[in-house]
Amino acid sequence: MGAMNCLLVALALFFAHAKPTVVTLVTTAGEIDIEVFEKQAPLSSADFLRYAGKGLYDGATFYRVVRADNDHGTPKIEVIQGGVADDKALPPIEHETTKATGIRHTDGTVSLARGKVGTGSAAAFFICIGDQPALDFGGMRNPDGQGFAAFGRVIRGMDVVRAIQKMPADGAADSEYMKGQILSKPVVIEKAVRK
């Protein structure tokens, strides 16, 4: 076997056994481990890791829950949303569609919240409960059909996510659209730890 082939085999073995990137969110409701897909969604995952690395999630909250009984959008979705206060938000990033990354909004998928394309930021992110194809590229939850930027998946703690989603949500909302979706007592993210 030539030197080049040996190098290629060594690199293949290295990447095959490379440890996945995992961030643990330590919350007042329990721990949530998120595997971050750096190769598939480099921009979105880098933004999430930047927030975690700078300690910006320490003291942030899960503050919004969307369920069949309180969703005002179409088609209906089920997610919990968390993030930092507006004054801690960093500039938004370019939008990575699910068409480009191949990451679908299935149960446990973690994705960036956004308004218009190019306004996504890890300042606000959500976790899917159940499969949510309306959030993928071509789905119509956002009228532009571009979907949302999925970048990771919960690998431990979906019981915590589901428990958060069931919490009372009669907190004060900034808009009629979010009425009945704001947690009465937001769940605090005490710290985000990269493993």
N, CA and C atoms as a LAMMPS dump frame, in Angstrom:
ITEM: TIMESTEP
0
ITEM: NUMBER OF ATOMS
585
ITEM: BOX BOUNDS ff ff ff
-5.0000000000000000e+02 5.0000000000000000e+02
-5.0000000000000000e+02 5.0000000000000000e+02
-5.0000000000000000e+02 5.0000000000000000e+02
ITEM: ATOMS id mol type element x y z
1 1 1 N 0.856 -1.176 0
2 1 2 C 0 0 0
3 1 3 C 0.896 1.23 0
4 2 1 N 0.611 2.166 -0.906
5 2 2 C 1.425 3.366 -1.008
6 2 3 C 1.19 4.313 0.152
7 3 1 N 2.1 5.302 0.284
8 3 2 C 2.015 6.269 1.377
9 3 3 C 0.704 7.057 1.314
10 4 1 N 0.277 7.427 0.094
11 4 2 C -0.959 8.196 -0.058
12 4 3 C -2.164 7.383 0.399
13 5 1 N -2.198 6.097 0.038
14 5 2 C -3.307 5.238 0.454
15 5 3 C -3.329 5.081 1.972
16 6 1 N -2.154 4.94 2.577
17 6 2 C -2.08 4.826 4.035
18 6 3 C -2.629 6.082 4.707
19 7 1 N -2.269 7.239 4.159
20 7 2 C -2.749 8.509 4.697
21 7 3 C -4.266 8.6 4.576
22 8 1 N -4.816 8.217 3.429
23 8 2 C -6.265 8.266 3.225
24 8 3 C -6.984 7.32 4.18
25 9 1 N -6.445 6.141 4.38
26 9 2 C -7.041 5.188 5.313
27 9 3 C -6.997 5.749 6.734
28 10 1 N -5.865 6.342 7.117
29 10 2 C -5.727 6.919 8.455
30 10 3 C -6.731 8.051 8.664
31 11 1 N -6.887 8.919 7.661
32 11 2 C -7.848 10.015 7.763
33 11 3 C -9.277 9.49 7.847
34 12 1 N -9.596 8.493 7.05
35 12 2 C -10.937 7.905 7.075
36 12 3 C -11.239 7.318 8.447
37 13 1 N -10.258 6.621 9.041
38 13 2 C -10.444 6.05 10.372
39 13 3 C -10.6 7.14 11.427
40 14 1 N -9.815 8.205 11.287
41 14 2 C -9.9 9.321 12.235
42 14 3 C -11.294 9.931 12.215
43 15 1 N -11.79 10.249 11.01
44 15 2 C -13.109 10.886 10.912
45 15 3 C -14.239 9.924 11.277
46 16 1 N -14.035 8.644 11.013
47 16 2 C -15.057 7.651 11.364
48 16 3 C -15.2 7.536 12.88
49 17 1 N -14.101 7.772 13.597
50 17 2 C -14.124 7.656 15.045
51 17 3 C -14.086 9.017 15.742
52 18 1 N -14.197 10.086 14.978
53 18 2 C -14.173 11.415 15.577
54 18 3 C -15.357 11.561 16.531
55 19 1 N -15.091 12.121 17.67
56 19 2 C -16.114 12.298 18.693
57 19 3 C -17.096 13.38 18.234
58 20 1 N -18.4 13.12 18.339
59 20 2 C -19.363 14.142 17.935
60 20 3 C -19.309 15.34 18.877
61 21 1 N -19.711 16.481 18.37
62 21 2 C -19.78 17.687 19.184
63 21 3 C -21.11 17.685 19.928
64 22 1 N -21.031 17.751 21.254
65 22 2 C -22.229 17.722 22.09
66 22 3 C -22.189 18.902 23.058
67 23 1 N -23.335 19.58 23.188
68 23 2 C -23.494 20.651 24.169
69 23 3 C -24.592 20.235 25.131
70 24 1 N -24.292 20.291 26.424
71 24 2 C -25.289 19.998 27.447
72 24 3 C -25.861 21.312 27.971
73 25 1 N -27.187 21.421 27.885
74 25 2 C -27.884 22.55 28.491
75 25 3 C -28.35 22.081 29.869
76 26 1 N -27.786 22.688 30.896
77 26 2 C -28.174 22.379 32.269
78 26 3 C -29.284 23.356 32.633
79 27 1 N -30.504 22.845 32.765
80 27 2 C -31.65 23.721 33.022
81 27 3 C -32.276 23.41 34.373
82 28 1 N -33.157 24.292 34.811
83 28 2 C -33.863 24.08 36.074
84 28 3 C -34.88 22.944 35.957
85 29 1 N -35.123 22.431 34.74
86 29 2 C -36.031 21.297 34.537
87 29 3 C -35.273 19.994 34.284
88 30 1 N -33.954 20.058 34.149
89 30 2 C -33.147 18.876 33.853
90 30 3 C -32.148 19.169 32.752
91 31 1 N -31.343 18.174 32.403
92 31 2 C -30.297 18.355 31.387
93 31 3 C -30.766 17.906 30.01
94 32 1 N -30.291 18.634 28.997
95 32 2 C -30.585 18.321 27.598
96 32 3 C -29.257 18.285 26.851
97 33 1 N -28.929 17.134 26.256
98 33 2 C -27.717 16.997 25.436
99 33 3 C -28.085 17.188 23.971
100 34 1 N -27.375 18.084 23.313
101 34 2 C -27.609 18.369 21.9
102 34 3 C -26.36 18.019 21.104
103 35 1 N -26.514 17.102 20.144
104 35 2 C -25.421 16.836 19.204
105 35 3 C -25.511 17.882 18.108
106 36 1 N -24.394 18.545 17.858
107 36 2 C -24.33 19.629 16.881
108 36 3 C -23.674 19.102 15.609
109 37 1 N -24.353 19.27 14.478
110 37 2 C -23.882 18.731 13.196
111 37 3 C -23.04 19.774 12.46
112 38 1 N -21.782 19.888 12.893
113 38 2 C -20.89 20.918 12.357
114 38 3 C -20.609 20.756 10.867
115 39 1 N -20.485 19.516 10.404
116 39 2 C -20.17 19.302 8.987
117 39 3 C -21.365 19.584 8.094
118 40 1 N -22.561 19.148 8.517
119 40 2 C -23.748 19.32 7.684
120 40 3 C -24.262 20.757 7.681
121 41 1 N -24.183 21.424 8.816
122 41 2 C -24.705 22.798 8.944
123 41 3 C -23.646 23.685 9.583
124 42 1 N -22.576 23.97 8.845
125 42 2 C -21.438 24.674 9.454
126 42 3 C -21.752 26.072 9.981
127 43 1 N -22.567 26.845 9.286
128 43 2 C -22.849 28.216 9.732
129 43 3 C -23.728 28.237 10.976
130 44 1 N -24.821 27.487 10.934
131 44 2 C -25.77 27.478 12.046
132 44 3 C -25.164 26.856 13.291
133 45 1 N -24.45 25.735 13.113
134 45 2 C -23.847 25.088 14.275
135 45 3 C -22.74 25.959 14.872
136 46 1 N -21.973 26.639 14.025
137 46 2 C -20.917 27.525 14.538
138 46 3 C -21.513 28.665 15.354
139 47 1 N -22.675 29.172 14.92
140 47 2 C -23.321 30.255 15.661
141 47 3 C -23.779 29.75 17.035
142 48 1 N -24.39 28.566 17.074
143 48 2 C -24.824 27.978 18.341
144 48 3 C -23.624 27.75 19.267
145 49 1 N -22.551 27.212 18.723
146 49 2 C -21.356 26.96 19.527
147 49 3 C -20.697 28.262 19.989
148 50 1 N -20.827 29.303 19.178
149 50 2 C -20.289 30.61 19.572
150 50 3 C -21.036 31.136 20.806
151 51 1 N -22.358 31.046 20.785
152 51 2 C -23.145 31.48 21.95
153 51 3 C -22.789 30.656 23.184
154 52 1 N -22.705 29.336 23.002
155 52 2 C -22.372 28.464 24.129
156 52 3 C -20.967 28.78 24.649
157 53 1 N -20.002 28.942 23.735
158 53 2 C -18.616 29.206 24.114
159 53 3 C -18.411 30.52 24.823
160 54 1 N -19.207 31.528 24.48
161 54 2 C -19.089 32.846 25.117
162 54 3 C -19.883 32.932 26.421
163 55 1 N -20.578 31.833 26.779
164 55 2 C -21.374 31.846 28.007
165 55 3 C -22.668 32.616 27.891
166 56 1 N -23.095 32.911 26.671
167 56 2 C -24.299 33.725 26.484
168 56 3 C -25.586 32.981 26.848
169 57 1 N -25.558 31.647 26.828
170 57 2 C -26.739 30.885 27.233
171 57 3 C -26.86 30.745 28.748
172 58 1 N -25.792 31.04 29.476
173 58 2 C -25.844 30.947 30.933
174 58 3 C -26.806 32.009 31.465
175 59 1 N -27.93 31.557 32.017
176 59 2 C -28.954 32.487 32.497
177 59 3 C -30.046 32.759 31.471
178 60 1 N -29.902 32.224 30.256
179 60 2 C -30.965 32.351 29.243
180 60 3 C -32.127 31.441 29.655
181 61 1 N -33.194 31.419 28.871
182 61 2 C -34.359 30.615 29.257
183 61 3 C -35 29.91 28.07
184 62 1 N -35.743 28.853 28.389
185 62 2 C -36.777 28.347 27.502
186 62 3 C -38.024 29.099 27.931
187 63 1 N -38.606 29.851 27.021
188 63 2 C -39.68 30.77 27.395
189 63 3 C -40.973 30.579 26.597
190 64 1 N -40.914 29.811 25.509
191 64 2 C -42.087 29.687 24.639
192 64 3 C -42.334 28.214 24.318
193 65 1 N -43.608 27.814 24.375
194 65 2 C -44 26.458 24.01
195 65 3 C -45.139 26.542 22.998
196 66 1 N -45.009 25.787 21.917
197 66 2 C -46.046 25.767 20.886
198 66 3 C -46.592 24.346 20.824
199 67 1 N -47.903 24.241 21.011
200 67 2 C -48.613 22.959 21.02
201 67 3 C -49.846 23.08 20.128
202 68 1 N -50.47 21.948 19.867
203 68 2 C -51.684 21.956 19.04
204 68 3 C -52.766 22.856 19.629
205 69 1 N -52.83 22.954 20.965
206 69 2 C -53.9 23.733 21.602
207 69 3 C -53.624 25.234 21.678
208 70 1 N -52.397 25.674 21.36
209 70 2 C -52.117 27.115 21.469
210 70 3 C -51.433 27.695 20.223
211 71 1 N -51.272 26.888 19.186
212 71 2 C -50.581 27.35 17.969
213 71 3 C -51.527 28.185 17.12
214 72 1 N -51.052 29.366 16.725
215 72 2 C -51.854 30.278 15.901
216 72 3 C -51.394 30.288 14.448
217 73 1 N -50.394 29.486 14.117
218 73 2 C -49.875 29.436 12.751
219 73 3 C -50.448 28.26 11.982
220 74 1 N -50.095 28.22 10.688
221 74 2 C -50.538 27.128 9.811
222 74 3 C -49.361 26.699 8.946
223 75 1 N -49.152 25.384 8.754
224 75 2 C -49.768 24.301 9.521
225 75 3 C -49.255 24.297 10.952
226 76 1 N -49.987 23.638 11.818
227 76 2 C -49.645 23.623 13.238
228 76 3 C -48.335 22.852 13.48
229 77 1 N -47.59 23.313 14.481
230 77 2 C -46.324 22.675 14.842
231 77 3 C -46.274 22.477 16.353
232 78 1 N -45.271 21.712 16.813
233 78 2 C -45.044 21.531 18.24
234 78 3 C -43.552 21.676 18.514
235 79 1 N -43.193 22.736 19.262
236 79 2 C -41.793 23.029 19.578
237 79 3 C -41.715 23.714 20.94
238 80 1 N -40.508 23.735 21.502
239 80 2 C -40.215 24.658 22.6
240 80 3 C -39.116 25.59 22.101
241 81 1 N -39.159 26.841 22.544
242 81 2 C -38.191 27.831 22.07
243 81 3 C -37.457 28.437 23.253
244 82 1 N -36.161 28.624 23.055
245 82 2 C -35.341 29.236 24.091
246 82 3 C -34.372 30.225 23.482
247 83 1 N -33.664 30.912 24.353
248 83 2 C -32.665 31.839 23.86
249 83 3 C -32.336 32.929 24.846
250 84 1 N -31.592 33.891 24.352
251 84 2 C -31.045 34.972 25.183
252 84 3 C -31.89 36.234 25.069
253 85 1 N -31.69 37.137 26.006
254 85 2 C -32.346 38.445 25.946
255 85 3 C -31.813 39.209 24.733
256 86 1 N -32.652 40.087 24.195
257 86 2 C -32.301 40.84 22.981
258 86 3 C -30.959 41.564 23.085
259 87 1 N -30.632 42.078 24.264
260 87 2 C -29.384 42.849 24.394
261 87 3 C -28.132 41.973 24.338
262 88 1 N -28.299 40.637 24.378
263 88 2 C -27.149 39.736 24.269
264 88 3 C -27.024 39.137 22.87
265 89 1 N -27.968 39.44 21.994
266 89 2 C -27.976 38.835 20.654
267 89 3 C -26.815 39.342 19.808
268 90 1 N -26.161 38.41 19.125
269 90 2 C -25.096 38.738 18.176
270 90 3 C -25.725 38.924 16.792
271 91 1 N -24.999 39.476 15.827
272 91 2 C -25.576 39.685 14.488
273 91 3 C -26.065 38.365 13.867
274 92 1 N -27.155 38.433 13.075
275 92 2 C -27.685 37.227 12.44
276 92 3 C -26.725 36.661 11.402
277 93 1 N -27.016 35.431 10.971
278 93 2 C -26.147 34.745 10.018
279 93 3 C -26.916 34.396 8.748
280 94 1 N -26.185 33.932 7.752
281 94 2 C -26.781 33.476 6.502
282 94 3 C -27.653 32.251 6.767
283 95 1 N -28.735 32.112 6.023
284 95 2 C -29.695 31.023 6.219
285 95 3 C -29.227 29.738 5.536
286 96 1 N -29.173 28.646 6.308
287 96 2 C -28.843 27.324 5.769
288 96 3 C -30.136 26.511 5.698
289 97 1 N -30.624 26.228 4.507
290 97 2 C -31.877 25.489 4.369
291 97 3 C -31.673 23.993 4.609
292 98 1 N -32.766 23.307 4.887
293 98 2 C -32.698 21.858 5.031
294 98 3 C -32.4 21.198 3.688
295 99 1 N -32.706 21.888 2.605
296 99 2 C -32.354 21.364 1.27
297 99 3 C -30.835 21.304 1.135
298 100 1 N -30.143 22.298 1.672
299 100 2 C -28.679 22.348 1.587
300 100 3 C -28.016 21.408 2.583
301 101 1 N -28.583 21.274 3.785
302 101 2 C -27.917 20.492 4.836
303 101 3 C -28.37 19.032 4.896
304 102 1 N -29.587 18.769 4.441
305 102 2 C -30.129 17.418 4.533
306 102 3 C -30.655 17.063 5.917
307 103 1 N -30.647 18.027 6.845
308 103 2 C -31.157 17.781 8.2
309 103 3 C -32.642 18.144 8.218
310 104 1 N -33.476 17.201 8.522
311 104 2 C -34.927 17.429 8.544
312 104 3 C -35.4 17.725 9.968
313 105 1 N -36.532 18.401 10.041
314 105 2 C -37.131 18.733 11.333
315 105 3 C -37.945 17.549 11.848
316 106 1 N -37.221 16.561 12.381
317 106 2 C -37.848 15.391 12.979
318 106 3 C -37.82 15.553 14.498
319 107 1 N -38.388 14.587 15.209
320 107 2 C -38.451 14.647 16.672
321 107 3 C -37.062 14.878 17.263
322 108 1 N -36.93 15.941 18.055
323 108 2 C -35.663 16.253 18.71
324 108 3 C -34.733 17.158 17.934
325 109 1 N -35.091 17.514 16.706
326 109 2 C -34.225 18.407 15.919
327 109 3 C -34.166 19.786 16.561
328 110 1 N -32.97 20.379 16.539
329 110 2 C -32.746 21.73 17.062
330 110 3 C -32.467 22.641 15.878
331 111 1 N -33.091 23.821 15.884
332 111 2 C -33.051 24.7 14.719
333 111 3 C -33.058 26.158 15.162
334 112 1 N -32.584 27.036 14.277
335 112 2 C -32.583 28.472 14.556
336 112 3 C -33.95 29.081 14.269
337 113 1 N -34.391 29.942 15.159
338 113 2 C -35.594 30.723 14.895
339 113 3 C -35.234 31.83 13.903
340 114 1 N -36.226 32.323 13.164
341 114 2 C -35.97 33.424 12.231
342 114 3 C -37.264 34.106 11.836
343 115 1 N -37.106 35.306 11.274
344 115 2 C -38.204 35.99 10.609
345 115 3 C -37.931 35.862 9.119
346 116 1 N -37.468 36.944 8.511
347 116 2 C -37.089 36.899 7.098
348 116 3 C -35.8 36.098 6.928
349 117 1 N -35.548 35.634 5.691
350 117 2 C -34.294 34.934 5.399
351 117 3 C -33.133 35.861 5.75
352 118 1 N -32.139 35.3 6.434
353 118 2 C -30.98 36.105 6.827
354 118 3 C -31.133 36.74 8.193
355 119 1 N -32.253 36.46 8.893
356 119 2 C -32.425 37.003 10.242
357 119 3 C -32.224 35.933 11.304
358 120 1 N -31.878 34.707 10.891
359 120 2 C -31.679 33.618 11.841
360 120 3 C -30.461 33.862 12.706
361 121 1 N -30.574 33.397 13.928
362 121 2 C -29.487 33.582 14.879
363 121 3 C -29.675 32.587 16.001
364 122 1 N -28.581 32.104 16.554
365 122 2 C -28.666 31.202 17.695
366 122 3 C -29.085 31.944 18.961
367 123 1 N -29.367 33.245 18.854
368 123 2 C -29.931 33.979 19.982
369 123 3 C -31.272 33.371 20.367
370 124 1 N -31.989 32.789 19.385
371 124 2 C -33.253 32.097 19.637
372 124 3 C -33.247 30.798 18.84
373 125 1 N -33.525 29.697 19.514
374 125 2 C -33.535 28.394 18.857
375 125 3 C -34.724 27.601 19.371
376 126 1 N -35.087 26.563 18.626
377 126 2 C -36.216 25.745 19.067
378 126 3 C -35.898 24.27 18.896
379 127 1 N -36.642 23.451 19.652
380 127 2 C -36.511 21.996 19.611
381 127 3 C -37.861 21.417 19.202
382 128 1 N -37.851 20.559 18.194
383 128 2 C -39.08 19.941 17.687
384 128 3 C -39.549 18.813 18.595
385 129 1 N -40.85 18.765 18.808
386 129 2 C -41.484 17.639 19.47
387 129 3 C -42.313 16.937 18.396
388 130 1 N -41.901 15.731 18.027
389 130 2 C -42.52 15.044 16.898
390 130 3 C -41.938 15.568 15.598
391 131 1 N -42.286 14.916 14.488
392 131 2 C -41.797 15.337 13.169
393 131 3 C -42.553 16.581 12.723
394 132 1 N -41.802 17.578 12.211
395 132 2 C -42.377 18.869 11.816
396 132 3 C -41.949 19.234 10.395
397 133 1 N -42.436 18.51 9.366
398 133 2 C -42.017 18.777 7.984
399 133 3 C -42.379 20.169 7.484
400 134 1 N -43.334 20.831 8.104
401 134 2 C -43.706 22.186 7.7
402 134 3 C -42.573 23.176 7.926
403 135 1 N -41.574 22.779 8.735
404 135 2 C -40.44 23.659 9.027
405 135 3 C -39.267 23.442 8.079
406 136 1 N -39.353 22.403 7.232
407 136 2 C -38.296 22.114 6.265
408 136 3 C -38.405 23.026 5.044
409 137 1 N -37.349 23.03 4.221
410 137 2 C -37.388 23.739 2.935
411 137 3 C -38.59 23.229 2.142
412 138 1 N -39.387 24.14 1.622
413 138 2 C -40.589 23.773 0.883
414 138 3 C -41.82 23.671 1.76
415 139 1 N -41.626 23.594 3.077
416 139 2 C -42.758 23.599 4.009
417 139 3 C -43.316 25.011 4.102
418 140 1 N -44.552 25.121 4.479
419 140 2 C -45.181 26.433 4.427
420 140 3 C -45.443 27.08 5.784
421 141 1 N -44.741 26.639 6.813
422 141 2 C -44.903 27.318 8.102
423 141 3 C -44.444 28.767 7.972
424 142 1 N -43.363 28.991 7.241
425 142 2 C -42.937 30.342 6.899
426 142 3 C -43.334 30.544 5.439
427 143 1 N -44.117 31.583 5.127
428 143 2 C -44.667 31.744 3.776
429 143 3 C -43.649 31.76 2.635
430 144 1 N -42.37 32.073 2.922
431 144 2 C -41.38 32.106 1.839
432 144 3 C -40.925 30.706 1.421
433 145 1 N -41.327 29.673 2.166
434 145 2 C -41.002 28.3 1.791
435 145 3 C -39.545 27.903 2.002
436 146 1 N -38.753 28.789 2.591
437 146 2 C -37.328 28.487 2.802
438 146 3 C -37.077 27.635 4.039
439 147 1 N -38.069 27.513 4.874
440 147 2 C -37.92 26.705 6.081
441 147 3 C -36.968 27.324 7.084
442 148 1 N -36.568 26.517 8.04
443 148 2 C -35.703 26.964 9.117
444 148 3 C -34.383 26.206 9.067
445 149 1 N -33.372 26.731 9.766
446 149 2 C -32.013 26.181 9.697
447 149 3 C -31.773 25.187 10.824
448 150 1 N -31.993 23.911 10.532
449 150 2 C -31.745 22.842 11.498
450 150 3 C -30.243 22.591 11.589
451 151 1 N -29.75 22.35 12.803
452 151 2 C -28.304 22.163 12.964
453 151 3 C -27.928 21.106 13.981
454 152 1 N -28.887 20.512 14.661
455 152 2 C -28.539 19.544 15.691
456 152 3 C -29.726 18.699 16.092
457 153 1 N -29.488 17.829 17.061
458 153 2 C -30.545 16.928 17.534
459 153 3 C -30.314 16.598 18.997
460 154 1 N -31.408 16.547 19.749
461 154 2 C -31.34 16.137 21.153
462 154 3 C -31.033 14.645 21.199
463 155 1 N -29.966 14.279 21.904
464 155 2 C -29.605 12.86 22.033
465 155 3 C -29.837 12.347 23.452
466 156 1 N -30.112 13.253 24.376
467 156 2 C -30.503 12.884 25.738
468 156 3 C -31.292 14.032 26.313
469 157 1 N -32.434 13.706 26.922
470 157 2 C -33.218 14.758 27.57
471 157 3 C -34.511 15.119 26.865
472 158 1 N -34.973 14.281 25.928
473 158 2 C -36.269 14.593 25.306
474 158 3 C -37.404 14.532 26.325
475 159 1 N -37.21 13.764 27.413
476 159 2 C -38.207 13.762 28.484
477 159 3 C -38.295 15.148 29.121
478 160 1 N -37.16 15.829 29.227
479 160 2 C -37.13 17.198 29.764
480 160 3 C -37.824 18.147 28.79
481 161 1 N -37.519 18.009 27.496
482 161 2 C -38.141 18.849 26.464
483 161 3 C -39.659 18.697 26.502
484 162 1 N -40.144 17.46 26.57
485 162 2 C -41.596 17.215 26.592
486 162 3 C -42.235 17.756 27.867
487 163 1 N -41.507 17.663 28.975
488 163 2 C -42.033 18.209 30.235
489 163 3 C -42.149 19.734 30.15
490 164 1 N -41.161 20.384 29.546
491 164 2 C -41.214 21.839 29.377
492 164 3 C -42.412 22.219 28.509
493 165 1 N -42.638 21.46 27.434
494 165 2 C -43.732 21.795 26.512
495 165 3 C -45.094 21.737 27.198
496 166 1 N -45.223 20.903 28.222
497 166 2 C -46.508 20.743 28.92
498 166 3 C -46.728 21.765 30.029
499 167 1 N -45.729 22.603 30.315
500 167 2 C -45.845 23.566 31.407
501 167 3 C -46.866 24.652 31.073
502 168 1 N -47.473 25.268 32.114
503 168 2 C -48.455 26.338 31.889
504 168 3 C -47.852 27.492 31.092
505 169 1 N -48.623 27.969 30.126
506 169 2 C -48.133 29.019 29.216
507 169 3 C -49.121 30.176 29.145
508 170 1 N -49.286 30.859 30.265
509 170 2 C -50.183 32.021 30.277
510 170 3 C -49.426 33.291 30.661
511 171 1 N -48.127 33.304 30.339
512 171 2 C -47.308 34.486 30.598
513 171 3 C -47.617 35.601 29.608
514 172 1 N -47.165 36.802 29.934
515 172 2 C -47.399 37.974 29.073
516 172 3 C -46.684 37.795 27.738
517 173 1 N -47.425 38.03 26.655
518 173 2 C -46.879 37.882 25.302
519 173 3 C -46.701 39.25 24.655
520 174 1 N -45.654 39.375 23.819
521 174 2 C -45.392 40.634 23.114
522 174 3 C -46.322 40.841 21.922
523 175 1 N -46.973 39.758 21.484
524 175 2 C -47.863 39.869 20.321
525 175 3 C -49.043 38.919 20.483
526 176 1 N -50.104 39.198 19.746
527 176 2 C -51.291 38.333 19.757
528 176 3 C -50.93 36.937 19.257
529 177 1 N -49.99 36.881 18.311
530 177 2 C -49.565 35.615 17.717
531 177 3 C -49.008 34.65 18.759
532 178 1 N -48.305 35.195 19.763
533 178 2 C -47.672 34.348 20.781
534 178 3 C -48.509 34.225 22.056
535 179 1 N -49.713 34.756 22.042
536 179 2 C -50.581 34.681 23.219
537 179 3 C -50.865 33.218 23.542
538 180 1 N -50.697 32.85 24.812
539 180 2 C -50.918 31.483 25.249
540 180 3 C -49.734 30.567 25.016
541 181 1 N -48.59 31.14 24.581
542 181 2 C -47.399 30.339 24.292
543 181 3 C -46.215 30.669 25.207
544 182 1 N -46.328 31.731 25.977
545 182 2 C -45.212 32.161 26.831
546 182 3 C -45.343 31.499 28.203
547 183 1 N -44.289 30.807 28.612
548 183 2 C -44.319 30.096 29.883
549 183 3 C -44.569 31.05 31.05
550 184 1 N -45.448 30.636 31.939
551 184 2 C -45.724 31.419 33.141
552 184 3 C -44.455 31.565 33.967
553 185 1 N -43.681 30.464 34.017
554 185 2 C -42.402 30.471 34.733
555 185 3 C -41.36 29.905 33.784
556 186 1 N -40.616 30.768 33.071
557 186 2 C -39.607 30.274 32.125
558 186 3 C -38.603 29.333 32.791
559 187 1 N -38.128 28.368 32.021
560 187 2 C -37.141 27.406 32.488
561 187 3 C -35.756 27.998 32.24
562 188 1 N -34.985 28.164 33.27
563 188 2 C -33.671 28.813 33.171
564 188 3 C -32.622 27.804 32.664
565 189 1 N -31.842 28.254 31.683
566 189 2 C -30.655 27.517 31.244
567 189 3 C -29.522 28.01 32.142
568 190 1 N -29.173 27.195 33.125
569 190 2 C -28.153 27.627 34.09
570 190 3 C -26.782 27.746 33.446
571 191 1 N -26.491 26.78 32.556
572 191 2 C -25.233 26.859 31.804
573 191 3 C -25.295 25.929 30.597
574 192 1 N -24.481 26.233 29.601
575 192 2 C -24.317 25.409 28.414
576 192 3 C -22.864 24.947 28.397
577 193 1 N -22.67 23.63 28.401
578 193 2 C -21.326 23.064 28.514
579 193 3 C -21.03 22.219 27.293
580 194 1 N -19.948 22.545 26.6
581 194 2 C -19.531 21.732 25.465
582 194 3 C -18.724 20.552 25.985
583 195 1 N -19.12 19.339 25.6
584 195 2 C -18.439 18.131 26.084
585 195 3 C -17.267 17.779 25.201
